[in-house]
């Protein structure tokens, strides 16, 4: 054990953090890997943020922006289904996600015909 009376404030602080890390990670390699992973997570792209103003009387466009997540849902459909669905099927799926009640009504009516 290190005699803490000879340590300066910064070294004491570092030792405190190292002791905390040693409780959760048994090796330097494990701790280093976790630090690298956490730093990578911090550098991931941030989600889209929207600040909407002056929406008085603009209920439908506002709701559409909310329901389609500003295009994120459409992009996710493209990422997941890529070339396995036609553009028409992807558009139909997106509409089902945005407006499930209305789209299901349309699909059910088409099936009755």
N, C-alpha and C positions, 0 to 999 in steps of 0.2 A: 504494500500500500504506500502511496505517496504521502509525504508529510505536507499537509495542506498549509502549514504556516509559512512555507517558502514560496508558495504560488502567488502570482499576481492575480488581479481581478479577472482578466481575460482568460487566463489559463484555468482558473477555478470554474468559470462559466463553461468553458469548453469541456472540462472534465465532467461537469454536471451532465451535459448533454451526451457525452460518450457513455457515462454510466447508465443513463436512461436508454440509449440505443442498445447497450449490451444486454439489457433485460429482455428485449424483444428479438434481437438478432444475435445468434451465437458466434458468428464470424464477421470479420471486416467485409468479406465478399458479399455476404447476405445484406448487410447494412448498406453497402455501396450500391448494390443492385436495386434496393428499394428506393434509395435517394435518386438514382437515375430514372427509375420508373415514375416517381412523383414529379420530377422536373419535366419529363416528357409530357405528362398529363397537363401540367401547367402551360405548356407550349402548344397544346391542341387548339385548333381554331374555335373561337367562341361562337355560340349560337346567334342567330339573327335577332336583333332587337328592333322593334318598331315603336315609334312614338307618334301616335295619331292625334291630331288636333283638329278643331273645327269640324267635328263630325255631326253637328246638329242637322237633323233631317237626312242624314246619309246612312240610315240603318242597314240597308241591303249591302252596299259596298263594304261597310265596316264588318258586318258578319261574314261576308265572303273572305275578306282578308284573314279573319280569325279562323274560319273553317279550313281554308287551304294552307294555313300556316306559312303564308307568304311564299308559296312554291316549294317548301321543304318536303311536303308529302309527295308531290309530283316527282321530285328528284329522288326520293327514297324508292318510289315505285320503279323508276328507271334503274336505279342501282340494284334492286333486288331481282327484278324480272328481265332487265336488259333485252335480249333478243328472244326470250321465251314467249313473250306476248306481243301481239300486234299493237301498233300505235292506237288503233281504235279500242282494243281491249284495255290498254293502259289508261286511256282517257275515261273509259267507262268505269274502271275500278276507282280512279281518282274521284269521279263524280259520286260513286257509291260511298266513298269515305267522307266527302265533303257534305253531302246531302243524303244520308241513308234513307230517311222516310220517303222523300220524294222519289228517289231512284228506285226503291223497292216497289212503290206503287206503279211506276212506269213498267218495270220488268214484269210484275204480276199481270198487268193489263195486256202486255204483249203476249204473254204465255196463254192467255184466254182466247186470243184471236186465232 
